[in-house]
Amino acid sequence: MTIPAPLDPNTSDLRERILTAAEEVLRRYGPAKTSVVDVARHLSMSHGNIYRVFASKEALRGAVVERWLERAHAPLAAIAAGPGPASDRLVTWFTTLARQKLDKVASDPELFQTYQALLHQVPEVIDRHLVWLDGQVRQMLTDGQAAGEFRFADLDRATAAVLAATVPFRHPDLIVATNDSPDHAKLRAVLALVIAGLKTGALA
């Protein structure tokens, strides 16, 4: 087993520079034509410097996707843990998630298409993302149940039902087609049905 060389104190800054450069190169050439050498050339450095931070091209691509997802997580976490009825938080949480992705499509369609392609190449990153989403929804459902707002007997089943119902409005391959209005009318209608089921015990 090869032991990586120790990294200097500026590794964190170097990592961010590499990820930013990787995004720019991916936007320009797409994932199929982007290599570690291309990213290094964009930074005017040796590709060996990149391999000191990322062990492989796959690791670099995974980190690019993970950073993109982390940017979306911060406002969602604040909503899930915030004040107010759980039903209101669920609506705000899901519409915020949908808006983030649609804004990315509108502001940077090339990069969004690149992310779509990369998502299928880094399943371990997506698995972590899905676990995170699951945990956020569980938190809001648990809060709603504790407050007497929701009625369900099985948290696992209730969480799975909410996530399954909203897949078309948050999946990157479907979101443009399903979110066809600025106020996310279709998503809000589905959430109204889901929340009604949570309040009446139908999703127990």
JOQUI-V329459 format. One record per helix or strand of 2 or more residues. SS is the DSSP state (h for helix, s for strand). FROM is the first residue (numbers start at 1). TO is the last residue. If there is no record, write none. Layout:
# JOQUI-V329459
SS_FROM_TO ; SS_FROM_TO
This chain:
# JOQUI-V329459
h_11_29 ; h_31_33 ; h_36_43 ; h_47_53 ; h_57_80 ; h_86_107 ; h_109_119 ; h_123_146 ; h_155_169 ; h_175_178 ; h_185_200
